[in-house]
Amino acid sequence: MALSALLVGTLCCCAISHAHQEDLIYTNALELGSLKQGLLGNDVVRELADAAAGKRFIALGEGDHFVAEKYGYRLAFLRTLVIDQGVRLIAMEIGGSDARRIDEFLRTGDEGWLNQVVLYGFRGNTDSERRELSPFPPVPPASCEERFITAERSFWKDVHELSEEARSIDGRRIELYGFDFDAKPGGGYRDARDALAQCSADPFVDQLRAALTPPSGSGGRAEIARIRTLAQDFSAARDRLDTSCGDDAAGIVARDLQLLALSYEIAIDWSAAGNDLDAQRARFVRREALMFERMSLLAQLRPGERIVLLGHNLHLCRSSTSLRFGPDGHDRPMWSSVVTELEQSMPGSTYIVWLLYGEGSRLYPTPEDGCDSLVRLRKGSLEAMLSQQGEQFFLPLRSVPRGTWIDRKIGFGTPTSYASGPLRDVVDAIVFSRSAEASR
């Protein structure tokens, strides 16, 4: 059912014909359904089926990682894509090692795998594994971090239930792939060792396996160089390793090690960027190139399969170079996002939905607010405009007339991810919630 709320207040200075044109935007908005129950309205389901038909990549973006609403939003759209449309592969803005462990949980239902996700506070089971994780040691979880971890684990349990429902339909489960770097590196050592777990007895393989545990005192850029050399050693020993360990064991280990080295390197550089927008932009350029490389590899490994992408709006946007990032007066040109690169390499392959909210709180600790940082509605922003139209709705932008706000520069986002620009060529639909609450 279309929403009929009219545009009022801030747009009254415009010409009547123009105001009427703006009004036409909202007559095409759809009642969303119940995100708390993880269900979409029938009109949204039909719109999604029609608009996303034939698209290789369906991107579900979120403007904030740290609000409770993102979980119901993800589940509602995943349910439709998985159960109604048969999609089974999710690629997410998360490190490859952490994603592997979550995927093992989705495969087995064993919650022990969730307990071993490094991003969620895993410290290691043995002395050597604890040392592997020590360059970026997880501190004892503060109450704020614990709330995030609890919300994340609850979400994956819901996804597992959805996966089992999907498996009962056609025998195929949901699979997860991480296309980002590991924000807390170190898990890749064990991933590489696990890839050699089924090897037959071979002293040469044992020697290589032993090198997968870093020497005591190793760390920093010297360890990054050692890991890269080790990856080359595994690639050079491909024939012998594959004979002892199975097809492409050497390739799997080499890829794990290369990603581990990149994760260390990017994490070190990222921590040095601070709040300098130019330094941040340089880091994003490199990070986005890694994301595209990872997604290109996934597309090659799974030819023709439809893939759902989960991540921040600014990674999951088309024509991203038409946008700017950062607060007004201090903004910078945006980088070429992973979805921009995918669209350029495979034109017409993407369908993009964004989640935006107007005000409320987010789980982002500050001295002033504690765990729950307040988010206030910004005057003149996209969220301020949308908040006048209803509490929650789905807006397909293909129905929006030309010459309206999506063709003009407009600001959007929360304090750590402000951006601005025209949106017509950037995103296909917006899920809007007037308010949101910090993850619990």
MARLOBA-305388 format. One record per atom (N, C-alpha, C): x, y, z. Coordinates in steps of 0.1 Angstrom, whole numbers, padded with zeros to 4 digits, always signed. Layout:
<pts>
XYZ ...
</pts>
This chain:
<pts>
+0009-0012+0000 +0000+0000+0000 +0009+0012+0000 +0006+0022-0009 +0014+0034-0010 +0011+0044+0002 +0021+0050+0007 +0019+0061+0017 +0015+0073+0010 +0006+0081+0017 +0001+0093+0010 +0005+0106+0018 +0014+0105+0027 +0018+0117+0035 +0024+0128+0025 +0021+0140+0027 +0025+0151+0018 +0037+0158+0024 +0045+0164+0015 +0057+0171+0019 +0053+0185+0024 +0057+0189+0036 +0053+0201+0042 +0065+0209+0047 +0063+0221+0052 +0073+0229+0060 +0084+0234+0051 +0096+0227+0052 +0108+0232+0047 +0108+0234+0032 +0099+0228+0024 +0099+0230+0010 +0089+0240+0005 +0082+0247+0014 +0071+0256+0010 +0077+0268+0002 +0090+0271+0002 +0095+0282-0005 +0096+0279-0020 +0094+0267-0024 +0096+0263-0038 +0083+0266-0045 +0084+0266-0059 +0073+0268-0067 +0062+0257-0065 +0050+0260-0067 +0039+0251-0064 +0041+0238-0073 +0044+0240-0086 +0046+0229-0095 +0057+0220-0090 +0068+0226-0085 +0079+0219-0080 +0076+0211-0067 +0069+0218-0058 +0064+0212-0046 +0056+0200-0049 +0047+0201-0059 +0038+0190-0063 +0047+0178-0068 +0057+0182-0076 +0066+0172-0081 +0073+0164-0069 +0077+0172-0059 +0083+0165-0047 +0073+0156-0041 +0060+0161-0040 +0050+0152-0034 +0049+0139-0040 +0051+0139-0054 +0049+0126-0061 +0059+0116-0057 +0070+0120-0051 +0080+0110-0046 +0073+0101-0036 +0066+0107-0027 +0061+0099-0015 +0048+0091-0018 +0041+0095-0029 +0030+0086-0032 +0034+0073-0037 +0047+0071-0040 +0052+0059-0045 +0060+0051-0034 +0060+0056-0022 +0066+0049-0011 +0057+0038-0006 +0063+0027-0002 +0056+0015+0002 +0057+0012+0016 +0046+0007+0022 +0046+0002+0036 +0056-0009+0037 +0065-0008+0047 +0076-0017+0047 +0073-0031+0052 +0065-0032+0062 +0062-0044+0069 +0067-0043+0083 +0071-0054+0089 +0075-0054+0103 +0090-0059+0104 +0099-0049+0105 +0113-0053+0107 +0116-0060+0120 +0108-0057+0130 +0110-0064+0143 +0107-0079+0141 +0098-0082+0133 +0094-0096+0130 +0102-0102+0118 +0110-0093+0112 +0118-0098+0100 +0110-0101+0088 +0099-0093+0086 +0090-0096+0075 +0087-0083+0067 +0087-0085+0054 +0084-0074+0045 +0070-0074+0040 +0065-0062+0037 +0051-0061+0032 +0050-0067+0018 +0038-0071+0014 +0037-0078+0001 +0041-0069-0011 +0038-0056-0010 +0042-0047-0021 +0057-0046-0022 +0064-0046-0011 +0079-0045-0011 +0084-0058-0017 +0079-0069-0013 +0083-0082-0019 +0082-0082-0034 +0070-0078-0039 +0068-0077-0053 +0078-0067-0060 +0080-0056-0054 +0090-0046-0059 +0104-0052-0060 +0108-0059-0049 +0121-0065-0049 +0122-0075-0059 +0112-0084-0061 +0113-0095-0071 +0114-0089-0085 +0107-0078-0087 +0106-0072-0101 +0119-0064-0104 +0123-0056-0094 +0135-0047-0097 +0148-0054-0096 +0149-0065-0088 +0162-0072-0086 +0163-0084-0096 +0153-0086-0103 +0153-0098-0113 +0165-0097-0122 +0172-0108-0123 +0184-0108-0132 +0196-0101-0127 +0196-0096-0115 +0208-0089-0110 +0217-0100-0103 +0230-0099-0106 +0239-0108-0100 +0242-0105-0085 +0243-0092-0082 +0246-0087-0068 +0234-0079-0063 +0229-0083-0051 +0218-0076-0044 +0225-0070-0032 +0227-0057-0031 +0234-0051-0020 +0224-0046-0010 +0226-0050+0003 +0218-0045+0014 +0226-0036+0023 +0226-0023+0020 +0235-0014+0027 +0229-0009+0040 +0237-0004+0049 +0233+0001+0062 +0241+0014+0064 +0234+0025+0069 +0242+0037+0072 +0248+0037+0085 +0246+0027+0093 +0252+0026+0106 +0253+0012+0110 +0265+0007+0115 +0267-0007+0119 +0261-0009+0133 +0259+0001+0140 +0257+0000+0155 +0243+0004+0160 +0233+0000+0152 +0219+0002+0156 +0211-0011+0155 +0201-0013+0164 +0194-0025+0165 +0186-0028+0152 +0181-0017+0145 +0172-0018+0134 +0179-0026+0122 +0192-0026+0121 +0199-0032+0110 +0196-0047+0110 +0194-0053+0121 +0193-0068+0121 +0180-0072+0116 +0169-0066+0120 +0156-0069+0114 +0155-0066+0100 +0161-0055+0096 +0161-0051+0081 +0169-0062+0073 +0180-0066+0078 +0188-0076+0070 +0179-0089+0069 +0174-0094+0081 +0166-0106+0081 +0154-0106+0072 +0147-0095+0072 +0135-0094+0064 +0138-0095+0049 +0149-0088+0044 +0152-0089+0030 +0159-0102+0027 +0167-0108+0036 +0173-0121+0034 +0162-0132+0033 +0152-0131+0041 +0141-0141+0041 +0135-0141+0027 +0132-0130+0021 +0126-0129+0008 +0136-0134-0003 +0148-0130-0002 +0158-0134-0012 +0162-0149-0011 +0162-0154+0001 +0166-0168+0003 +0154-0177+0000 +0143-0175+0006 +0132-0184+0006 +0124-0183-0008 +0122-0170-0012 +0114-0168-0024 +0122-0169-0037 +0135-0164-0036 +0142-0163-0048 +0154-0173-0049 +0156-0180-0039 +0166-0191-0039 +0181-0187-0038 +0183-0174-0033 +0197-0170-0031 +0202-0177-0019 +0215-0181-0020 +0221-0188-0008 +0235-0183-0004 +0240-0174-0011 +0254-0169-0009 +0253-0154-0004 +0260-0152+0008 +0261-0139+0013 +0275-0135+0014 +0279-0123+0009 +0292-0117+0010 +0291-0105+0019 +0299-0104+0029 +0298-0094+0039 +0310-0086+0042 +0308-0073+0046 +0319-0065+0050 +0325-0070+0063 +0332-0080+0062 +0339-0086+0074 +0351-0094+0069 +0361-0096+0078 +0373-0103+0074 +0370-0117+0070 +0379-0122+0061 +0378-0136+0056 +0379-0146+0067 +0388-0144+0076 +0389-0154+0087 +0377-0154+0096 +0372-0143+0100 +0360-0142+0109 +0348-0148+0101 +0347-0145+0089 +0336-0150+0081 +0336-0165+0080 +0348-0171+0079 +0349-0186+0078 +0344-0192+0090 +0347-0186+0102 +0342-0192+0115 +0327-0191+0116 +0322-0179+0112 +0307-0178+0112 +0301-0188+0102 +0307-0190+0091 +0301-0199+0081 +0302-0213+0086 +0312-0217+0094 +0312-0230+0100 +0300-0232+0110 +0297-0221+0117 +0285-0221+0126 +0272-0223+0117 +0271-0216+0106 +0259-0218+0098 +0259-0232+0092 +0270-0238+0089 +0271-0252+0084 +0267-0262+0095 +0272-0260+0107 +0271-0271+0117 +0261-0268+0128 +0258-0255+0130 +0249-0251+0142 +0257-0251+0155 +0270-0254+0155 +0278-0255+0167 +0282-0240+0171 +0276-0235+0182 +0279-0222+0186 +0293-0220+0191 +0301-0231+0192 +0315-0229+0195 +0322-0221+0185 +0318-0222+0172 +0324-0215+0162 +0322-0200+0164 +0310-0196+0168 +0308-0181+0171 +0317-0176+0182 +0320-0185+0191 +0329-0181+0203 +0343-0179+0198 +0346-0184+0186 +0360-0183+0181 +0362-0172+0170 +0352-0164+0169 +0353-0152+0159 +0362-0141+0166 +0373-0138+0160 +0382-0129+0166 +0376-0115+0168 +0368-0110+0159 +0361-0098+0160 +0352-0097+0172 +0347-0109+0176 +0338-0109+0187 +0345-0112+0200 +0358-0110+0201 +0366-0111+0213 +0373-0124+0216 +0374-0133+0206 +0382-0145+0208 +0397-0142+0210 +0403-0149+0221 +0417-0146+0224 +0426-0158+0221 +0421-0169+0218 +0429-0181+0215 +0427-0192+0225 +0429-0204+0221 +0427-0216+0229 +0440-0221+0235 +0451-0218+0229 +0464-0223+0233 +0474-0211+0234 +0486-0214+0241 +0495-0203+0242 +0500-0198+0229 +0502-0206+0219 +0507-0202+0206 +0496-0194+0199 +0484-0198+0200 +0473-0191+0194 +0471-0177+0200 +0472-0177+0213 +0471-0164+0220 +0482-0154+0216 +0494-0160+0213 +0505-0152+0208 +0502-0147+0194 +0496-0155+0186 +0492-0151+0172 +0483-0139+0172 +0474-0139+0182 +0464-0128+0183 +0469-0116+0190 +0481-0117+0196 +0486-0106+0205 +0490-0093+0198 +0493-0093+0185 +0496-0079+0180 +0485-0070+0180 +0473-0075+0180 +0461-0067+0182 +0452-0074+0193 +0457-0074+0205 +0450-0083+0215 +0436-0077+0219 +0426-0086+0219 +0413-0081+0223 +0413-0079+0238 +0409-0067+0243 +0409-0064+0257 +0396-0071+0263 +0396-0073+0276 +0383-0078+0282 +0371-0070+0277 +0361-0076+0272 +0350-0068+0266 +0344-0058+0276 +0344-0046+0272 +0337-0035+0279 +0322-0038+0277 +0314-0031+0285 +0299-0033+0284 +0294-0029+0270 +0300-0019+0264 +0296-0015+0251 +0299-0025+0241 +0311-0030+0241 +0315-0040+0231 +0307-0053+0233 +0304-0057+0245 +0297-0069+0248 +0283-0068+0242 +0277-0056+0243 +0264-0055+0237 +0264-0057+0222 +0274-0052+0215 +0276-0054+0201 +0277-0069+0198 +0286-0076+0205 +0289-0090+0203 +0276-0098+0205 +0268-0095+0216 +0256-0102+0218 +0246-0100+0207 +0245-0088+0202 +0235-0085+0191 +0240-0093+0178 +0253-0093+0175 +0258-0100+0164 +0255-0115+0164 +0258-0121+0176 +0256-0135+0177 +0241-0139+0176 +0233-0131+0182 +0218-0133+0180 +0214-0133+0166 +0220-0123+0158 +0216-0122+0144 +0220-0135+0137 +0233-0140+0139 +0237-0152+0132 +0229-0164+0136 +0224-0165+0148 +0215-0176+0152 +0202-0175+0144 +0197-0163+0141 +0185-0162+0133 +0188-0166+0119 +0200-0162+0114 +0204-0166+0100 +0205-0181+0099 +0210-0187+0109 +0211-0202+0109 +0198-0209+0108 +0188-0203+0116 +0174-0209+0114 +0169-0207+0100 +0172-0195+0094 +0167-0193+0080 +0174-0202+0071 +0187-0205+0074 +0195-0214+0065 +0189-0228+0066 +0186-0233+0078 +0180-0246+0079 +0166-0247+0072 +0159-0236+0072 +0146-0236+0065 +0149-0237+0050 +0159-0230+0045 +0162-0231+0031 +0167-0245+0028 +0175-0251+0036 +0180-0264+0034 +0169-0274+0033 +0158-0272+0040 +0147-0282+0040 +0140-0280+0026 +0142-0269+0019 +0135-0267+0006 +0142-0275-0005 +0155-0272-0006 +0163-0278-0017 +0176-0284-0014 +0179-0285-0001 +0192-0291+0004 +0203-0282+0004 +0201-0269+0000 +0212-0259+0000 +0211-0250+0012 +0222-0248+0019 +0222-0239+0030 +0227-0225+0026 +0226-0215+0035 +0232-0202+0034 +0247-0203+0036 +0255-0197+0028 +0269-0197+0029 +0274-0182+0031 +0284-0180+0039 +0289-0167+0042 +0304-0165+0037 +0307-0154+0031 +0320-0151+0026 +0324-0137+0030 +0336-0135+0035 +0340-0121+0040 +0348-0115+0029 +0344-0102+0025 +0352-0096+0014 +0360-0084+0019 +0362-0083+0033 +0369-0072+0039 +0382-0078+0045 +0390-0069+0051 +0402-0074+0058 +0397-0077+0073 +0405-0085+0080 +0402-0088+0094 +0406-0076+0103 +0397-0069+0109 +0400-0057+0117 +0409-0061+0129 +0408-0073+0134 +0417-0078+0144 +0424-0090+0139 +0435-0088+0132 +0442-0099+0125 +0448-0110+0134 +0451-0121+0128 +0457-0132+0135 +0450-0145+0134 +0437-0145+0131 +0430-0158+0129 +0434-0166+0117 +0441-0159+0107 +0444-0166+0095 +0455-0176+0097 +0463-0175+0107 +0473-0186+0110 +0466-0199+0112 +0456-0200+0120 +0449-0212+0123 +0441-0217+0111 +0435-0207+0103 +0428-0211+0091 +0437-0218+0081 +0449-0213+0080 +0459-0220+0071 +0462-0234+0076 +0465-0235+0089 +0468-0248+0095 +0456-0258+0093 +0444-0253+0095 +0432-0261+0093 +0431-0267+0079 +0435-0259+0069 +0435-0263+0055 +0444-0275+0053 +0454-0277+0062 +0463-0289+0060 +0460-0300+0070 +0448-0299+0076 +0445-0309+0087 +0443-0323+0081 +0440-0325+0068 +0437-0338+0063 +0449-0344+0055 +0461-0337+0056 +0472-0341+0048 +0477-0355+0053 +0482-0363+0044 +0489-0376+0048 +0502-0373+0053 +0508-0382+0060 +0521-0380+0066 +0532-0377+0056 +0539-0366+0058 +0549-0361+0049 +0558-0351+0057 +0571-0354+0059 +0579-0345+0066 +0580-0331+0060 +0579-0330+0047 +0580-0317+0041 +0568-0309+0044 +0556-0315+0044 +0544-0308+0048 +0544-0304+0062 +0549-0313+0071 +0551-0310+0085 +0559-0297+0087 +0570-0296+0079 +0579-0285+0081 +0571-0272+0077 +0564-0272+0066 +0556-0260+0062 +0546-0257+0072 +0539-0268+0077 +0528-0265+0087 +0534-0259+0100 +0546-0263+0104 +0552-0257+0116 +0555-0242+0114 +0558-0238+0101 +0561-0224+0099 +0548-0215+0099 +0536-0222+0100 +0524-0214+0101 +0521-0209+0115 +0530-0213+0125 +0529-0207+0138 +0541-0197+0139 +0538-0184+0141 +0548-0174+0141 +0559-0176+0152 +0571-0173+0149 +0582-0175+0160 +0579-0165+0171 +0583-0169+0183 +0582-0160+0195 +0589-0147+0192 +0582-0136+0195 +0588-0123+0193 +0585-0117+0180 +0580-0124+0170 +0577-0119+0157 +0565-0110+0157 +0565-0100+0149 +0554-0091+0148 +0556-0079+0139 +0546-0071+0137 +0548-0059+0129 +0551-0062+0115 +0558-0053+0108 +0560-0054+0094 +0570-0065+0090 +0579-0069+0100 +0588-0080+0097 +0579-0093+0096 +0569-0094+0104 +0561-0106+0104 +0552-0106+0091 +0548-0094+0086 +0541-0093+0074 +0550-0098+0062 +0562-0094+0062 +0572-0099+0052 +0573-0114+0053 +0574-0120+0065 +0576-0134+0066 +0564-0142+0061 +0552-0137+0064 +0540-0143+0059 +0539-0143+0044 +0543-0132+0038 +0542-0132+0023 +0553-0142+0017 +0564-0143+0023 +0574-0152+0018 +0569-0167+0020 +0562-0169+0031 +0556-0182+0034 +0545-0185+0023 +0537-0176+0020 +0527-0178+0009 +0533-0182-0004 +0545-0176-0007 +0552-0179-0019 +0557-0194-0018 +0562-0198-0006 +0567-0211-0005 +0556-0221-0007 +0544-0219-0002 +0533-0228-0004 +0529-0228-0018 +0529-0217-0025 +0525-0217-0039 +0535-0226-0047 +0548-0224-0044 +0559-0231-0051 +0558-0246-0049 +0552-0250-0037 +0552-0265-0034 +0538-0270-0038 +0531-0264-0047 +0517-0268-0050 +0516-0283-0053 +0524-0288-0062 +0522-0302-0066 +0523-0312-0055 +0534-0310-0047 +0536-0320-0036 +0525-0318-0025 +0521-0306-0022 +0511-0303-0012 +0497-0309-0016 +0494-0306-0029 +0481-0311-0034 +0480-0326-0034 +0492-0333-0036 +0492-0347-0036 +0490-0352-0022 +0496-0346-0012 +0495-0350+0002 +0482-0345+0009 +0477-0334+0004 +0466-0327+0012 +0453-0326+0005 +0453-0329-0008 +0440-0327-0016 +0441-0315-0025 +0431-0315-0035 +0432-0305-0045 +0432-0291-0040 +0441-0283-0045 +0442-0269-0042 +0445-0265-0028 +0450-0275-0020 +0453-0271-0006 +0464-0260-0005 +0474-0261-0014 +0484-0251-0014 +0478-0237-0018 +0469-0237-0028 +0463-0224-0032 +0454-0218-0020 +0447-0227-0013 +0439-0222-0002 +0448-0216+0009 +0459-0223+0012 +0468-0217+0023 +0474-0204+0018 +0478-0204+0006 +0485-0192+0001 +0475-0180+0001 +0462-0182-0003 +0453-0171-0002 +0450-0167+0012 +0449-0177+0022 +0447-0174+0036 +0459-0165+0041 +0471-0169+0037 +0483-0161+0042 +0483-0147+0035 +0480-0146+0023 +0480-0133+0016 +0470-0124+0023 +0458-0129+0026 +0448-0121+0033 +0453-0117+0047 +0459-0127+0054 +0464-0124+0067 +0474-0112+0066 +0484-0113+0057 +0494-0102+0055 +0487-0089+0052 +0477-0089+0043 +0470-0077+0040 +0463-0071+0052 +0457-0080+0060 +0449-0076+0071 +0458-0069+0082 +0470-0075+0084 +0479-0069+0093 +0483-0055+0088 +0487-0054+0075 +0492-0042+0069 +0481-0031+0070 +0469-0034+0066 +0458-0024+0065 +0455-0020+0080 +0454-0030+0089 +0451-0026+0103 +0461-0017+0109 +0474-0019+0106 +0484-0010+0111 +0483+0004+0105 +0481+0004+0091 +0479+0017+0085 +0467+0024+0089 +0456+0017+0091 +0443+0022+0095 +0444+0029+0109 +0451+0022+0118 +0452+0028+0131 +0460+0041+0131 +0469+0043+0121 +0477+0055+0120 +0470+0066+0114 +0459+0064+0107 +0452+0074+0100 +0445+0084+0109 +0440+0080+0120 +0434+0089+0130 +0422+0096+0123 +0420+0109+0126 +0408+0116+0121 +0412+0125+0109 +0423+0123+0103 +0427+0130+0091 +0420+0125+0079 +0411+0133+0073 +0402+0129+0062 +0410+0125+0050 +0421+0132+0047 +0429+0128+0035 +0436+0114+0038 +0441+0112+0050 +0447+0099+0053 +0436+0088+0053 +0424+0091+0058 +0413+0082+0058 +0410+0078+0043 +0409+0088+0035 +0406+0086+0021 +0416+0076+0014 +0429+0079+0017 +0439+0070+0011 +0437+0055+0016 +0434+0054+0029 +0431+0040+0034 +0419+0034+0028 +0409+0042+0026 +0396+0036+0019 +0399+0032+0005 +0407+0040-0002 +0410+0036-0016 +0417+0022-0017 +0427+0020-0008 +0433+0007-0008 +0424-0004-0003 +0416-0001+0008 +0407-0011+0013 +0397-0015+0003 +0392-0005-0005 +0381-0008-0015 +0387-0017-0026 +0400-0014-0029 +0406-0023-0040 +0407-0037-0035 +0410-0039-0022 +0410-0053-0016 +0396-0059-0017 +0386-0051-0013 +0373-0056-0014 +0369-0061-0028 +0372-0053-0038 +0369-0056-0051 +0376-0069-0056 +0389-0070-0052 +0397-0082-0055 +0390-0094-0049 +0386-0093-0037 +0379-0105-0030 +0366-0108-0037 +0358-0098-0040 +0345-0101-0047 +0347-0106-0061 +0358-0102-0068 +0360-0107-0081 +0364-0122-0080 +0372-0125-0070 +0376-0139-0068 +0363-0148-0065 +0354-0143-0056 +0342-0150-0053 +0334-0152-0066 +0333-0142-0074 +0325-0143-0086 +0330-0153-0096 +0344-0154-0096 +0350-0165-0104 +0348-0179-0099 +0349-0180-0085 +0347-0193-0079 +0333-0198-0080 +0323-0189-0080 +0309-0192-0081 +0302-0186-0093 +0306-0190-0105 +0301-0183-0117 +0286-0184-0118 +0280-0173-0120 +0266-0172-0123 +0257-0171-0111 +0262-0174-0099 +0254-0175-0087 +0251-0161-0082 +0239-0159-0078 +0235-0146-0072 +0240-0144-0058 +0244-0132-0055 +0251-0130-0042 +0245-0118-0035 +0242-0119-0022 +0237-0108-0014 +0249-0102-0008 +0251-0088-0008 +0262-0081-0002 +0256-0074+0010 +0263-0075+0022 +0259-0068+0034 +0271-0059+0038 +0268-0046+0040 +0279-0037+0044 +0274-0023+0045 +0283-0014+0048 +0279+0000+0049 +0275+0006+0036 +0266+0016+0036 +0261+0022+0024 +0272+0027+0015 +0282+0033+0021 +0293+0039+0013 +0302+0029+0006 +0301+0016+0010 +0308+0006+0002 +0299+0000-0008 +0286+0000-0005 +0276-0006-0014 +0268+0005-0021 +0275+0012-0030 +0269+0023-0038 +0275+0023-0052 +0266+0026-0061 +0270+0027-0075 +0274+0042-0078 +0284+0044-0088 +0288+0057-0092 +0292+0065-0079 +0300+0059-0071 +0304+0065-0058 +0312+0077-0060 +0319+0079-0071 +0328+0090-0072 +0320+0103-0075 +0306+0102-0076 +0298+0114-0077 +0295+0119-0063 +0298+0112-0053 +0296+0116-0039 +0308+0122-0033 +0305+0128-0021 +0316+0133-0012 +0314+0128+0002 +0325+0126+0009 +0324+0121+0023 +0330+0131+0032 +0325+0130+0045 +0329+0139+0055 +0319+0150+0058 +0321+0157+0069 +0311+0168+0072 +0311+0180+0063 +0300+0187+0062 +0300+0199+0054 +0311+0208+0057 +0318+0214+0047 +0329+0223+0049 +0342+0216+0050 +0342+0203+0053 +0354+0195+0054 +0354+0183+0045 +0345+0182+0036 +0343+0170+0028 +0354+0168+0018 +0355+0156+0013 +0364+0152+0003 +0358+0143-0008 +0364+0142-0019 +0358+0133-0030 +0358+0119-0025 +0347+0112-0028 +0346+0098-0024 +0355+0089-0033 +0359+0077-0029 +0366+0068-0036 +0357+0059-0045 +0363+0051-0053 +0355+0042-0061 +0351+0029-0053 +0339+0028-0050 +0335+0017-0040 +0335+0003-0047 +0334-0007-0038 +0335-0021-0043 +0323-0023-0053 +0311-0018-0050 +0300-0020-0059 +0302-0012-0072 +0307+0000-0071 +0310+0008-0083 +0319+0000-0092 +0330-0006-0086 +0339-0014-0094 +0332-0027-0100 +0323-0033-0092 +0316-0045-0098 +0307-0041-0109 +0301-0029-0108 +0292-0025-0118 +0299-0021-0131 +0311-0015-0129 +0319-0012-0141 +0324-0024-0148 +0328-0035-0140 +0333-0047-0147 +0322-0056-0152 +0310-0055-0146 +0298-0062-0151 +0286-0053-0151 +0285-0045-0161 +0274-0035-0162 +0260-0041-0160 +0252-0034-0152 +0238-0039-0150 +0237-0050-0140 +0247-0053-0133 +0247-0065-0124 +0242-0062-0110 +0240-0050-0106 +0238-0047-0092 +0224-0040-0090 +0218-0044-0078 +0206-0038-0073 +0209-0034-0058 +0207-0021-0054 +0211-0016-0042 +0200-0011-0033 +0199-0015-0021 +0190-0010-0011 +0198-0004+0001 +0194+0008+0006 +0201+0014+0017 +0191+0015+0029 +0197+0013+0041 +0189+0016+0053 +0194+0029+0059 +0185+0039+0061 +0188+0052+0067 +0178+0054+0079 +0183+0062+0089 +0174+0066+0100 +0177+0080+0103 +0167+0086+0110 +0167+0101+0112 +0174+0104+0125 +0170+0098+0136 +0176+0102+0149 +0175+0091+0159 +0180+0092+0171 +0180+0082+0181 +0193+0080+0188 +0198+0068+0188 +0211+0065+0194 +0218+0054+0186 +0231+0054+0188 +0240+0044+0182 +0250+0039+0192 +0254+0026+0191 +0263+0021+0201 +0278+0025+0197 +0281+0037+0201 +0294+0043+0198 +0299+0051+0210 +0307+0045+0219 +0310+0052+0231 +0317+0065+0230 +0312+0075+0238 +0318+0088+0239 +0318+0092+0254 +0328+0101+0257 +0328+0105+0271 +0315+0112+0276 +0308+0119+0266 +0296+0126+0270 +0284+0117+0271 +0283+0107+0263 +0270+0099+0262 +0272+0085+0268 +0284+0081+0271 +0286+0067+0275 +0285+0058+0262 +0278+0046+0264 +0278+0037+0252 +0268+0042+0241 +0258+0048+0245 +0247+0052+0235 +0249+0067+0231 +0256+0068+0219 +0258+0082+0214 +0245+0087+0208 +0241+0099+0211 +0229+0105+0206 +0231+0109+0191 +0221+0106+0183 +0220+0111+0169 +0209+0120+0168 +0212+0132+0164 +0201+0142+0162 +0198+0145+0147 +0186+0148+0144 +0182+0150+0131 +0189+0163+0125 +0196+0162+0114 +0203+0173+0108 +0194+0181+0099 +0193+0194+0101 +0185+0202+0093 +0190+0202+0079 +0181+0201+0069 +0184+0201+0055 +0189+0187+0050 +0190+0177+0058 +0196+0164+0054 +0185+0156+0047 +0190+0146+0040 +0180+0136+0034 +0171+0130+0045 +0177+0126+0056 +0169+0120+0067 +0159+0130+0072 +0162+0143+0073 +0152+0153+0078 +0140+0154+0068 +0143+0153+0055 +0133+0153+0045 +0124+0141+0046 +0130+0129+0047 +0123+0117+0048 +0115+0115+0061 +0120+0121+0071 +0113+0119+0084 +0099+0126+0085 +0097+0135+0075 +0084+0142+0075 +0073+0133+0069 +0077+0122+0063 +0068+0114+0055 +0062+0102+0062 +0068+0098+0073 +0062+0086+0080 +0073+0080+0089 +0068+0071+0097 +0078+0064+0107 +0087+0055+0100 +0082+0047+0090 +0090+0037+0084 +0084+0033+0071 +0093+0033+0060 +0087+0030+0047 +0099+0026+0038 +0095+0020+0026 +0104+0016+0016 +0101+0025+0004 +0112+0031-0002 +0110+0041-0013 +0119+0036-0025 +0112+0031-0035 +0120+0027-0047 +0123+0040-0055 +0135+0043-0058 +0139+0055-0064 +0136+0056-0079 +0134+0044-0085 +0130+0044-0099 +0117+0051-0102 +0109+0052-0092 +0096+0059-0093 +0096+0074-0090 +0108+0079-0086 +0109+0093-0082 +0111+0102-0095 +0103+0112-0097 +0104+0121-0109 +0118+0127-0110 +0123+0130-0122 +0135+0137-0124 +0134+0152-0119 +0145+0157-0115 +0145+0171-0111 +0142+0173-0096 +0140+0162-0089 +0137+0163-0075 +0149+0161-0066 +0148+0159-0053 +0159+0159-0044 +0170+0148-0047 +0166+0137-0054 +0176+0127-0056 +0186+0131-0068 +0182+0142-0075 +0191+0147-0085 +0200+0159-0081 +0198+0162-0068 +0206+0174-0063 +0215+0169-0052 +0225+0177-0049 +0234+0173-0037 +0226+0175-0024 +0227+0164-0017 +0220+0164-0004 +0228+0156+0006 +0229+0160+0019 +0237+0153+0029 +0229+0142+0035 +0237+0132+0039 +0230+0120+0046 +0241+0113+0055 +0237+0104+0064 +0246+0097+0072 +0246+0101+0086 +0254+0093+0094 +0255+0096+0108 +0269+0101+0111 +0272+0106+0123 +0284+0114+0125 +0298+0108+0120 +0299+0095+0121 +0312+0090+0116 +0312+0086+0102 +0301+0089+0095 +0301+0085+0080 +0292+0095+0072 +0294+0108+0075 +0287+0118+0067 +0291+0117+0053 +0281+0119+0044 +0284+0120+0029 +0273+0129+0023 +0275+0132+0010 +0266+0140+0003 +0267+0138-0012 +0256+0141-0019 +0256+0140-0034 +0243+0136-0039 +0241+0137-0052 +0229+0132-0059 +0228+0117-0058 +0216+0112-0056 +0215+0097-0054 +0209+0089-0065 +0204+0095-0076 +0197+0087-0086 +0205+0076-0091 +0218+0078-0094 +0226+0067-0100 +0234+0059-0090 +0231+0062-0077 +0239+0056-0066 +0232+0045-0059 +0219+0046-0057 +0212+0036-0050 +0198+0034-0056 +0192+0022-0055 +0180+0019-0062 +0168+0021-0053 +0169+0019-0040 +0158+0020-0030 +0163+0023-0016 +0154+0030-0009 +0158+0034+0005 +0148+0028+0015 +0153+0021+0025 +0145+0018+0037 +0147+0028+0047 +0137+0035+0051 +0138+0046+0061 +0131+0043+0074 +0138+0046+0085 +0132+0046+0098 +0134+0059+0105 +0123+0065+0110 +0125+0078+0116 +0134+0078+0128 +0134+0067+0135 +0143+0066+0147 +0149+0053+0148 +0161+0052+0155 +0168+0039+0157 +0174+0039+0171 +0177+0027+0176 +0182+0026+0189 +0196+0018+0188 +0204+0022+0197 +0217+0015+0198 +0215+0000+0200 +0224-0008+0194 +0224-0023+0196 +0224-0027+0211 +0216-0037+0214 +0215-0041+0228 +0220-0055+0229 
</pts>
